[in-house]
Every structure is written in C-alpha cells, then in structure tokens.
Amino acid sequence: MSSRCESLSDAQWERIEPLLPSNVGRQGRPFCNNRQVVEAIIYRYRTGIPWRDLPSEVFGPWQTVWKRHRRYAEDGTWDIVLAEVLADADAAGK
C-alpha cells in the first residue's frame, strides 16, 4: 500500500470490483474511479470523520462519495459484496 488512505490490496479490489454496478447504459456523467470512491468510504468509516471532511485532494468531492455509498446501500450492492466476501472466507476456512 502506498498511502495511509488506501485500505484495499490489489487482490481485494479485484475480488469486489466486478460486484459493483457500472454506469454502462446510465444517463448522466460517467462514474469516476470506483476504487477511489470505495477507498474513500472505507477511510471515512475507519476514521469516523464527517463526509464533508474527506480529503478532496485524495478522494475527490465528498458529495460523490456520499451519493455512491447511499446508492450502493439502497440498491443492495453492499449486501452482495458482504455475502461474496463472507462466502470466500468460509470457503478458505477463515
């Protein structure tokens, strides 16, 4: 890991990235870097800071991070990611 703001290893990211929705077929602006947004969400929960205090120079606008987190919570994305990670851990005996 190259930064205190990064939490996911490349292997972890490769596992969850396909589980995240894409913006293919959606109207509006294309999604910015998904990994950056997920890292921002992890950072925010790890540090306990308010959304508005996310370092914008590292993660971009806090509003983008907050909206994506809310969207993933509402559409069940986080539930899918958790289920897959738990299934992997169970299969590995962890």
TORZALUM-856857 format. One line per 2 residues: their letters; for each residue x, y negated, z of N, C-alpha, C, O, CB. Coordinates in Angstrom, 1 decimal, padded with zeros to 4 digits. Glycine has a CB too. Layout:
a> X Y Z X Y Z X Y Z X Y Z X Y Z; ...;
***
This chain:
ms> 000.8 001.2 000.0 000.0 000.0 000.0 000.9 -001.2 000.0 001.9 -001.3 000.7 -001.0 000.0 001.2; 000.5 -002.2 -000.8 001.4 -003.3 -001.0 000.9 -004.5 -000.2 001.6 -005.6 -000.2 001.5 -003.7 -002.4;
sr> -000.2 -004.4 000.5 -000.7 -005.6 001.2 -001.5 -005.2 002.4 -002.1 -004.1 002.4 -001.6 -006.5 000.2; -001.6 -006.1 003.4 -002.4 -005.8 004.5 -003.9 -005.9 004.2 -004.7 -005.4 005.0 -002.1 -006.8 005.6;
ce> -004.2 -006.4 003.0 -005.6 -006.5 002.6 -006.1 -005.3 001.8 -007.2 -005.2 001.4 -005.8 -007.7 001.8; -005.2 -004.3 001.5 -005.5 -003.1 000.8 -005.7 -002.0 001.8 -004.9 -001.8 002.7 -004.5 -002.8 -000.3;
sl> -006.8 -001.3 001.7 -007.1 -000.2 002.6 -007.1 001.2 001.9 -006.8 002.2 002.5 -008.4 -000.4 003.3; -007.5 001.2 000.6 -007.6 002.4 -000.1 -006.4 002.8 -000.9 -005.7 002.0 -001.5 -008.8 002.3 -001.1;
sd> -006.0 004.1 -000.8 -004.9 004.6 -001.6 -005.4 004.8 -003.0 -006.7 004.7 -003.3 -004.4 006.0 -001.1; -004.5 004.9 -004.0 -005.0 005.1 -005.4 -005.8 006.4 -005.5 -006.8 006.4 -006.2 -003.8 005.2 -006.3;
aq> -005.5 007.4 -004.7 -006.2 008.7 -004.8 -007.6 008.5 -004.2 -008.6 009.0 -004.8 -005.5 009.8 -004.0; -007.8 007.7 -003.1 -009.1 007.5 -002.6 -009.9 006.7 -003.6 -011.1 007.0 -003.7 -009.0 006.7 -001.2;
we> -009.3 005.7 -004.2 -010.0 004.9 -005.1 -010.5 005.7 -006.3 -011.6 005.5 -006.8 -009.2 003.7 -005.6; -009.6 006.6 -006.8 -010.0 007.4 -008.0 -011.2 008.3 -007.6 -012.0 008.7 -008.5 -008.8 008.3 -008.4;
ri> -011.3 008.7 -006.4 -012.4 009.5 -005.9 -013.7 008.8 -005.9 -014.8 009.3 -006.3 -012.1 010.1 -004.6; -013.7 007.5 -005.4 -015.0 006.8 -005.2 -015.4 006.0 -006.4 -016.6 005.7 -006.6 -015.0 006.0 -004.0;
ep> -014.4 005.6 -007.2 -014.7 004.6 -008.3 -015.8 005.1 -009.3 -016.7 004.4 -009.7 -013.5 004.4 -009.1; -015.8 006.4 -009.7 -016.8 006.9 -010.6 -018.2 006.9 -009.9 -019.2 007.0 -010.6 -016.5 008.3 -011.0;
ll> -018.3 006.8 -008.6 -019.6 006.9 -007.9 -020.3 005.5 -007.9 -021.4 005.4 -007.5 -019.4 007.4 -006.5; -019.5 004.4 -008.2 -020.0 003.1 -008.2 -020.7 002.7 -009.5 -020.3 003.2 -010.5 -018.9 002.1 -007.9;
ps> -021.8 002.0 -009.4 -022.5 001.6 -010.6 -021.6 000.7 -011.5 -020.8 000.0 -011.0 -023.8 000.8 -010.2; -021.9 000.8 -012.8 -021.2 -000.1 -013.7 -022.2 -001.2 -014.2 -023.4 -001.1 -013.9 -020.6 000.7 -014.9;
nv> -021.7 -002.1 -014.9 -022.5 -003.2 -015.4 -022.9 -002.9 -016.9 -023.5 -003.8 -017.5 -021.9 -004.5 -015.3; -022.6 -001.7 -017.4 -023.0 -001.4 -018.7 -024.5 -001.4 -018.9 -025.2 -000.8 -018.1 -022.4 000.0 -019.1;
gr> -025.0 -002.2 -019.8 -026.4 -002.3 -020.1 -027.1 -003.3 -019.2 -028.3 -003.5 -019.3 -027.1 -001.0 -019.8; -026.4 -004.0 -018.3 -027.0 -005.0 -017.5 -026.8 -006.4 -018.1 -025.8 -006.6 -018.8 -026.3 -005.0 -016.1;
qg> -027.7 -007.2 -017.9 -027.6 -008.6 -018.4 -026.8 -009.4 -017.4 -026.7 -009.0 -016.2 -029.0 -009.3 -018.7; -026.2 -010.5 -017.8 -025.5 -011.4 -016.9 -024.0 -011.2 -017.0 -023.5 -010.5 -017.9 -026.0 -011.2 -015.5;
rp> -023.3 -011.7 -016.1 -021.9 -011.7 -016.0 -021.4 -010.3 -015.8 -022.0 -009.5 -015.0 -021.3 -012.6 -015.0; -020.3 -009.8 -016.4 -019.8 -008.5 -016.1 -019.2 -008.5 -014.7 -018.8 -009.5 -014.2 -018.7 -008.1 -017.1;
fc> -019.2 -007.3 -014.1 -018.7 -007.1 -012.8 -017.2 -007.5 -012.8 -016.5 -007.1 -013.7 -018.9 -005.7 -012.3; -016.8 -008.1 -011.8 -015.3 -008.4 -011.6 -014.7 -007.1 -011.1 -015.4 -006.1 -011.0 -015.0 -009.6 -010.6;
nn> -013.5 -007.1 -010.8 -012.7 -005.9 -010.3 -013.5 -005.2 -009.2 -013.5 -005.7 -008.1 -011.3 -006.4 -009.9; -014.0 -004.0 -009.5 -014.7 -003.3 -008.4 -013.8 -002.9 -007.2 -014.3 -003.0 -006.1 -015.3 -002.0 -009.0;
rq> -012.6 -002.6 -007.5 -011.7 -002.2 -006.4 -011.5 -003.4 -005.5 -011.5 -003.3 -004.3 -010.3 -001.7 -006.9; -011.3 -004.6 -006.1 -011.1 -005.8 -005.3 -012.3 -006.0 -004.4 -012.2 -006.4 -003.2 -010.9 -007.0 -006.2;
vv> -013.5 -005.8 -004.9 -014.7 -006.1 -004.1 -014.8 -005.0 -003.0 -015.2 -005.4 -001.9 -016.0 -006.0 -005.0; -014.6 -003.8 -003.3 -014.7 -002.7 -002.3 -013.6 -003.0 -001.2 -013.9 -002.8 000.0 -014.5 -001.3 -002.9;
ea> -012.4 -003.3 -001.6 -011.3 -003.7 -000.6 -011.8 -004.8 000.3 -011.5 -004.8 001.5 -010.0 -004.0 -001.3; -012.4 -005.8 -000.3 -012.9 -007.0 000.5 -014.0 -006.5 001.5 -014.0 -007.0 002.6 -013.5 -008.0 -000.5;
ii> -014.9 -005.7 001.1 -015.9 -005.2 002.0 -015.2 -004.4 003.2 -015.6 -004.6 004.3 -016.9 -004.3 001.3; -014.3 -003.6 002.9 -013.6 -002.8 003.9 -012.8 -003.8 004.8 -012.9 -003.7 006.1 -012.6 -001.8 003.3;
yr> -012.2 -004.8 004.2 -011.4 -005.8 005.0 -012.3 -006.5 006.0 -012.0 -006.7 007.1 -010.7 -006.7 004.1; -013.5 -006.9 005.5 -014.4 -007.7 006.3 -014.9 -006.8 007.5 -015.0 -007.4 008.6 -015.6 -008.1 005.4;
yr> -015.2 -005.6 007.2 -015.7 -004.7 008.4 -014.6 -004.4 009.3 -014.8 -004.3 010.5 -016.3 -003.5 007.8; -013.4 -004.2 008.8 -012.2 -003.9 009.6 -011.8 -005.0 010.5 -011.5 -004.8 011.7 -011.0 -003.5 008.8;
tg> -011.9 -006.2 010.0 -011.5 -007.4 010.8 -012.7 -008.0 011.6 -012.4 -008.7 012.6 -010.9 -008.4 009.9; -013.9 -007.8 011.2 -015.0 -008.4 011.9 -015.3 -009.8 011.6 -016.0 -010.5 012.3 -014.9 -008.2 013.3;
ip> -014.7 -010.3 010.5 -014.9 -011.8 010.2 -016.2 -012.0 009.5 -016.8 -011.0 008.9 -013.7 -012.2 009.3; -016.7 -013.2 009.5 -017.9 -013.5 008.7 -017.6 -013.4 007.2 -016.4 -013.6 006.8 -018.4 -014.9 009.0;
wr> -018.6 -013.2 006.4 -018.4 -013.1 004.9 -017.7 -014.3 004.4 -016.8 -014.2 003.6 -019.7 -012.9 004.2; -018.1 -015.5 004.9 -017.5 -016.7 004.4 -016.0 -016.9 004.7 -015.4 -017.7 004.0 -018.3 -017.9 005.0;
dl> -015.5 -016.1 005.6 -014.1 -016.2 005.9 -013.2 -015.2 005.2 -012.0 -015.2 005.5 -013.9 -016.0 007.4; -013.8 -014.5 004.2 -012.9 -013.6 003.4 -011.9 -014.5 002.7 -012.3 -015.5 002.1 -013.8 -012.8 002.4;
ps> -010.6 -014.1 002.6 -009.6 -014.9 001.9 -009.9 -014.9 000.4 -009.7 -013.9 -000.3 -008.2 -014.3 002.2; -010.4 -016.0 -000.1 -010.8 -016.1 -001.5 -009.6 -015.9 -002.5 -009.7 -015.4 -003.6 -011.4 -017.4 -001.8;
ev> -008.4 -016.3 -002.0 -007.2 -016.1 -002.9 -006.9 -014.6 -003.1 -006.2 -014.3 -004.0 -006.0 -016.8 -002.3; -007.4 -013.8 -002.2 -007.1 -012.3 -002.3 -008.3 -011.6 -002.9 -008.2 -010.7 -003.8 -006.8 -011.7 -000.9;
fg> -009.5 -012.0 -002.5 -010.7 -011.2 -002.8 -011.7 -012.0 -003.8 -012.7 -011.4 -004.2 -011.4 -010.9 -001.6; -011.5 -013.2 -004.1 -012.4 -013.9 -004.9 -013.5 -014.5 -004.0 -013.4 -014.5 -002.8 -013.0 -013.1 -006.0;
pw> -014.6 -015.0 -004.7 -015.7 -015.6 -003.9 -016.4 -014.7 -003.0 -016.7 -013.5 -003.3 -016.7 -016.2 -004.9; -016.6 -015.1 -001.7 -017.2 -014.3 -000.8 -018.6 -013.9 -001.2 -019.1 -012.8 -000.8 -017.2 -015.0 000.6;
qt> -019.3 -014.8 -001.9 -020.7 -014.5 -002.4 -020.7 -013.3 -003.3 -021.7 -012.5 -003.2 -021.2 -015.8 -003.1; -019.7 -013.1 -004.1 -019.7 -012.0 -005.0 -019.6 -010.7 -004.2 -020.3 -009.7 -004.4 -018.5 -012.1 -006.0;
vw> -018.7 -010.7 -003.2 -018.5 -009.5 -002.3 -019.8 -009.2 -001.5 -020.2 -008.1 -001.5 -017.3 -009.8 -001.3; -020.4 -010.3 -001.0 -021.6 -010.1 -000.2 -022.7 -009.5 -001.0 -023.4 -008.6 -000.6 -022.0 -011.4 000.5;
kr> -022.9 -010.1 -002.2 -024.0 -009.6 -003.1 -023.8 -008.2 -003.5 -024.8 -007.4 -003.6 -024.1 -010.5 -004.4; -022.6 -007.8 -003.9 -022.3 -006.5 -004.3 -022.5 -005.5 -003.1 -023.1 -004.4 -003.3 -020.9 -006.3 -004.8;
hr> -022.1 -005.8 -002.0 -022.3 -005.0 -000.8 -023.8 -004.8 -000.5 -024.3 -003.7 -000.3 -021.7 -005.6 000.5; -024.6 -005.9 -000.6 -026.0 -005.8 -000.4 -026.7 -004.9 -001.5 -027.5 -004.1 -001.2 -026.6 -007.2 -000.4;
ry> -026.2 -005.1 -002.7 -026.8 -004.3 -003.8 -026.5 -002.8 -003.6 -027.4 -002.0 -003.8 -026.2 -004.8 -005.2; -025.3 -002.5 -003.3 -024.9 -001.1 -003.0 -025.7 -000.5 -001.9 -026.0 000.7 -001.9 -023.4 -001.0 -002.8;
ae> -025.9 -001.3 -000.8 -026.7 -000.8 000.3 -028.2 -000.6 -000.1 -028.7 000.5 000.3 -026.6 -001.8 001.5; -028.7 -001.5 -000.9 -030.1 -001.3 -001.3 -030.4 -000.2 -002.3 -031.4 000.5 -002.2 -030.6 -002.6 -001.9;
dg> -029.4 000.0 -003.2 -029.7 001.0 -004.2 -029.2 002.4 -003.9 -029.3 003.3 -004.7 -029.0 000.6 -005.5; -028.6 002.5 -002.7 -028.2 003.9 -002.2 -026.7 004.2 -002.6 -026.3 005.4 -002.4 -029.1 004.9 -002.7;
tw> -026.0 003.3 -003.2 -024.6 003.6 -003.6 -023.8 004.0 -002.4 -023.0 005.0 -002.5 -024.0 002.4 -004.3; -023.9 003.3 -001.3 -023.0 003.6 -000.2 -023.4 005.0 000.4 -022.5 005.7 000.8 -023.2 002.6 001.0;
di> -024.7 005.4 000.3 -025.1 006.7 000.8 -024.5 007.8 -000.1 -024.1 008.8 000.4 -026.6 006.8 000.7; -024.4 007.6 -001.4 -023.8 008.5 -002.3 -022.3 008.7 -002.0 -021.8 009.8 -002.0 -024.1 008.1 -003.8;
vl> -021.7 007.5 -001.9 -020.2 007.6 -001.6 -020.0 008.3 -000.3 -019.1 009.2 -000.3 -019.7 006.1 -001.5; -020.7 008.0 000.7 -020.5 008.7 002.0 -020.7 010.2 001.9 -020.0 011.0 002.4 -021.4 008.1 003.1;
ae> -021.8 010.6 001.2 -022.1 012.0 001.0 -021.0 012.7 000.3 -020.6 013.9 000.7 -023.4 012.2 000.3; -020.4 012.1 -000.7 -019.3 012.7 -001.5 -018.1 012.8 -000.7 -017.4 013.9 -000.7 -019.1 011.9 -002.8;
vl> -017.7 011.8 000.1 -016.5 011.8 000.9 -016.7 012.8 002.0 -015.7 013.6 002.3 -016.3 010.4 001.5; -017.8 012.9 002.6 -018.1 014.0 003.6 -018.0 015.4 003.1 -017.4 016.3 003.7 -019.4 013.7 004.3;
ad> -018.6 015.6 001.9 -018.5 016.9 001.2 -017.1 017.3 000.9 -016.7 018.4 001.1 -019.3 016.9 -000.1; -016.3 016.3 000.5 -014.8 016.6 000.2 -014.1 017.0 001.5 -013.3 017.9 001.5 -014.2 015.4 -000.4;
ad> -014.4 016.2 002.6 -013.8 016.5 003.9 -014.2 017.9 004.4 -013.4 018.6 004.9 -014.1 015.4 004.9; -015.5 018.2 004.3 -015.9 019.5 004.7 -015.3 020.6 003.9 -014.8 021.6 004.5 -017.5 019.6 004.5;
aa> -015.1 020.4 002.6 -014.5 021.5 001.7 -013.0 021.6 002.1 -012.5 022.7 001.9 -014.7 021.1 000.3; -012.4 020.6 002.6 -011.0 020.6 002.9 -010.8 021.1 004.4 -009.7 021.2 004.9 -010.3 019.3 002.7;
gk> -011.9 021.3 005.1 -011.8 021.7 006.5 -011.5 020.6 007.4 -011.0 020.9 008.5 -010.8 022.8 006.6; -011.8 019.4 007.0 -011.5 018.2 007.9 -012.7 017.8 008.6 -012.7 016.9 009.4 -010.9 017.1 007.1;
***
